[in-house]
């Protein structure tokens, strides 16, 4: 019998100290006062960025890998001891800490809307407290990138999109998460070699301007000939180092001189639509109809939509997208939060909620149902029809489902996004995915709000 695939981490180090200090001080207080009963926390995104009609959930596999490997190394405990905040009995408890809780989550690649729980952790309070920051960092980052990449792929209308973002990321550590999330969302692959080695994501590469400059302007064709001979069958030549259309002509001449068919040319600057049309005409006239035209250079979904979304699309075959994808430039954060929804009181778990202005949370543990063209957030024991999306993924600290491959997640993402209403998938001014709350959840929320208002000595609204 084949062993199920284990979740993969994107980090080679323990993430135990990737936590805010106050999570440890709160955990220590809970520990010393015996507040160790089970609690439930859920991760939601309160509101979508203005330019987003939906988000694509991503990062679950790395969350599971993090929880499975949660432990404090001796040197990490020594560092905590040096801070003078943590007591020896608490540090001794941390030395043996392992995650023992349950996790329910929506599958990676699922389109979600504002307020929808992406994940729920039910665990002893101390465990649930110390994992907040690392868990949010993993989910927020990959969900942000997958959501941006999904829009870029939508704009490309079936043309391959490649992740070219590594050099513009917030440190090389971000590269694997970006490449993974972009691939899930439909990108064809990445230029980041580590993502190919670590995750099996297809990689690609063309050339840089300095390769051509190494030969000098007068010898641009010589540069192209060398590259064609070195990489026959896959050489895509960067033609805008000096003059773009002259570069196209020299690429054609290099192909003739070497006898190596030209795989393609890359346009990285200028009026991409006009240049693509002229380049296509020259390539076709030279009998190089097979040569593709790749566009790059500060592209995003808006520029790609303008290039290929109209009645007369530019003859561009694929896109390399860097900065705008890897940083999700127009929405560089999504504000996912981790909030307590239920906690042990006596012998039972009771719902709880945050009531502060503009940050009210939904009380209780939840289920999410996909119905018609939207989602319904319900209490976990309600039945609302439609497809339930929150599914068991960990029980008692053990993974209880077969972690799907990236290609499986990618295929499911494509299917789920394609099923969204067209106005939700629109690049310009998208409508937000409809999210409703069930009658049971609304009633519980109203009751707890009324009780809170009563305890505060004010009239309920």
Secondary structure, DSSP 8 states (H G I E B T S, - for coil): ---------S-SS--TT-S-HHHHHHHHHHHHTT---EEEEEEEESS--TT-S-EE---HHHHHHHHHH----HHHHHHHHHHT-S-HHHHHHHHT-----EEEE--TT-EE-TT--SEEEEEEHHHHHHTHHHHHHHHHHHHHHHHHHHHHHHHHTTSEEEE--GGGSSSGGGHHHHHHHHHHTT--EES-HHHHHHH---B-----HHHHHTT-GGGHHHHHHHHHHHTTTT-EEE--SS-HHHHHHHHHHHHHHHT----EEEE-SS-HHHHHHHHHHHHHHTT-TT-EEEE-SS--HHHHHHHHSSSS-----EEEE-HHHHTTTTS----EEEEEEEEEETTEEEE----STT-----S-EEEEEETTEEEEEETT---SSEE--EEEEETTEE-S----HHHHHHHHHHHHHTS-HHHH-SSS----EEEE-HHHHHHHHHHHHHHHHHTTS---
